[in-house]
Amino acid sequence: MNAALFLLRNGLSITAFFALWLLSYTVASTPVSGASYLGLRGLQRSRAERDSPLFRQLEPTLRWLGARLKPLLSDTTRARIDRQIMLAGDFWGLLPEEAVALTTVSLLGGLSAGAAYGALLSRGPLYIVLAGMVGLMLPYLQLTGTEQERRKRVQNGLPYVIDLLSLGLSAGLDFPSALKQVVDKSSSSGDALIGELNLILKELQVGKTRKQALEQLAERVPCEAVREFVGAVCQAEERGNPLGQVLEIQAEASRQRRSTRAEEAASKASVKMLAPMLLIFAAILLLIVTPMVLQIQNSFTSD
């Protein structure tokens, strides 16, 4: 009986060992393709490798880990992550599985930092959990922050671009030529809006219609000002209205909306400042009242 139990336990241990070895071998032997530098996302990837030392260090790890996480992602999850990366301006040129790998690396880094900090201070696992949560949320916060900043820059710069397009059209240029002038004469080639206009030009050069290229702009930067601009240009093209006059009206409307947003932000600022001011007032009150309370307490104690 004892011999049978011994053989059973050893058999289970050996089976578990070989299963773990087989899983590790399968994961380690998964082929990793080279980085793709094709298309807009490939261009962003090459720029990130050139400008970001952090991404240059992480890129091989993200590509290796992404290849192993790719089979675990459903098509719906991949599409959702891919759209989020696109809205963030093709952040680092990442693929969806590489974004998940970046989150995994950030989580492991947070857990390691929390464990080291907790070990130095001889504290419990609370720091590990907190640091892991921060590491888990950090890539998502970076993507959403980049998306919001990019959308804000495009929304604020669009009225000036529409004015320049209107000026170019009134000077006798067609729409692609006016776009090219705006892109070529821009002083900030890395600006999000200039990059989107340059993408429109390239889409027109490869044979896409103006409507298709502009609808792609509205998809990549889904804000109200861009949607109205795209709708006005497409509607003017369909109805045969003078595009220069339409853009003049659109530029004026965009400036008015920007002034309205500035006024709304200014009115909200006073409300947002109320909570910090209350905290400062409470701190000052404590600084004044605490010595008085201690003095009164000491006087009663001495009596």
N, C-alpha and C positions, 0 to 999 in steps of 0.2 A: 504493500500500500504506500509506504513511504517512498519507495523507488518510483512508483507511478507518479506521485505528486512531484518528486524531484524532476523527473523527465518532462512533466507537463509545464512546470515553471520554467525550466531551461528552454523548452521548445517555444514557449510564448516570448521569452526574452530574446531568443535568437530571431524569431519572426519579426518582432518589433524593431530589432536592430537593423535587419535587412530592409524592412519597409522604410525606415528613416534614411538609411543609406541610399536606397533607390530614389526616394523623394529628393534628397540633397543632390544626387547625381543628375536627376532630370532638370532640376532648377539650374544647377551650375552649367550644364551642357546646352542650355537653350541658346540658339545662335543670336548674336547681337548684330544688327545691321549698322552700317555706318550712318553718320548724321547726314540728313538731307538738307541741302542748301538751295533747293528749288522753290520758286514762288516767293510770295511776300513773306511768309513765315520763315522760309530759309534765309531771306535777306535779314530779317530781324535776328535770327540766330547768329549769323556771321557778325552782325554789329555787336551783339551781346558778348560774343567771344572776344571781340577786339576791345570793347570798352569796359567790361566787367571782369575784374580778376576773380571775384567769387564764382561767377558762372563758369569761367574757364576751369576752376578746380572741381566744380560739381558736375560738369557736363558728362564725363565718362561714367560716373556713378549713376547719374539720373538715366542715362541711356541703357546701362546694364540692368538696373532695377526695373525700369519701365518695360523692358522686353519681357520680364517675368511677371509683371503685374497686368500686362495687356490682356491675357486670356481670362482674367478674373473680372474684367469690366464689361458690363452689358452695353449694347448699342445705345440705349437711352442715356446711360451715364456718360458714355464717351461723347455723345452729341451735346449734352448739357455742359460738360467741362470744356469742350472745344469752343462752344459759343462764348463762354465766360472768358477764355483766353483771347478770342477774337475781339470782344468788347474792350479788353484791356490793351488793345493795340498789338496783338500777337506777342504777348509778354515773353521775352527771351526766346521767342520762336519755339516754345515748348509744344510738344504733342500732349494729348490728354493723359496718356499713361505716364509720361514724364512729369506732368503736374502732380499726379498721385504719388509718384516716386519722391518728388520734392517735399510733399506733405509728410511722407513716411520718414524721410531723412530729418526733416525739421522736428518731428515727434521724437525720434530717437535722440536727437541732439538735446532737446528740452529735457527728456528723461535723464540723460547722462548729466546735464548741468545741475538738475535738481538733486540727483543722487550725490554728486560731489559736494554741493552746497550743504545738503543735509548731513553728510558724513563729517564735514569740517566743523559744523556747529553741534554735532551730536543730537540732531533732532529726528523726529519721526518721519514717516513717508509722506507727510503733507506737502513738503516742498517738491517731492518727486511728482506728485499728482498735479500740483499747480504749474510747475514748469512744463510738464507734458502737455497740459491743456493749452498753455501759451504757444508751445512749439507746434501743436496741431492746428491752431487757428492762425498762426502767423502768415503762411502762404495765402490763405483765403483773404485775410485782411489786406495783404499787399495787392492782390489782384483787384479787389473791389475798390481800394483806394486809387490805384492807377486808372481804373475805368472811370471813376467819378472825376478825377482830375483831367483826364483826357476829354471827357464829355464837356466839362466846363470850359476848357480852352477852345474847343471847337465852337461852342455856342457863343463865346465872347468874341472870337475872331471872325465869325461868319459875316456880320454886317460890313466890315471893311473889305472883305473879299468880294462880296456882292457889289459894292460900290465900284471896285476896280473892274469887275467883269462888265458892269454896265457902262463904264467909261470906255473900255476896249470895244464893246459892241457899237457904241455910238460913234467910235472912230473908224468904223468900217470893218472890223475884224469879225470872223465867225466865232462860234462858241469855243471850239477846241483851241483856236489861236489865242483867244482872250485868256483861256485857262493856262496856256503855256506861258504867256507873258507874266501872269500872276505868279506862277511857280518859279520861273527863271529869275524874276526880279525880287523874290523874297529874300530877306536878310537872314531868316532862320529856317534853314533847310530841314532841321530836325523837328519842326513844329508838327503837331498831330494833324492840323487842318491842311497844311501844305502837303504832308505825306498822303492824305486822302485825295487831294486834288491831283497829285502826281499819279496816283493809282487810277483815277478816272481817265487820265490821258493815256495811260498804258492800255487800259481796257478798250478805249476807243481805237487805239492803234491795232489791236489784235482782231478787230472786227465786230465788237459788241456795239449795240445801238446806244444812243445817248440815254434812253430811258432805262435800259438794263444797267448801265454804269452808275447812273444816279440812284437807282433803287438799291444797288449794292452799297452805296454810301449811306443811305438811310438805314440799312441793316447793320452796318458796322458802327454807326454812331446814332443810336435811336433816341434822339431828343427832338423836342417840338420845333425848334428853329430849323433843323436840318430837314425834317419831314415837310415843313411848309415850303422851304426852298425847292426841294425836289418836286413837290406837287405843283408848284407854280411853273417851274421850267417845263415839266412834262405836259402840263395843261396848255401852256403857250405853244409848245411844239405841235400838239394835236389840233388846236384850233387855228393855228397860223397867226397868232397875235405877235406883235413886235416884242422880241425877247428883251431888248434894252429897256423899254418902258416898264415891262413887268418886273424886271430886276430892280429898277429904281423904286417902285412901290414896295417891293419886298425888303429892300434895304432900309427904307424908312420905317416899316413895320417892325423889323428886327431891332432897330435902335430904340424904338419906343418900348418894346418888350424888355430890352436890357435895362433901360432906365426904371421900368416898373419893378424888375427883379432887384435892382440895387436899392430902391426905396423899401421894398419888403424886407430885404436883408438888414437894412438900417433899423427898421422898426422892430425886428426880432432881436437885434443885438441888445437892446435895453432890457428885454425880458430875460435873455440868457445871462446877462451880467448880474441879475438880481440874486441868484443863488450864491455865487462867489462873494458878493458884497455882504450878504447875510452871514456867511461863514467868517469873513474878516471881522464883522461887527461883533459876532459871538466871541471870537478869540480876544479882541480888545477888551470886551466886557469881562471875560474871565481874568485877564491880566490885571484889571483894575479891582475887581471884586475879591479875588482870591487873597491878596494881602490883607484886605480889610477883615475878611472872615477869620483868617489866621490870627490877626491881632486881637479880635474880639474873643476868640477861643482861648488864647493865651491869658487874656485878662481874667476870664472866668476861672481858668485853671489855677492861676496864682492866688486868687481870692479863696 
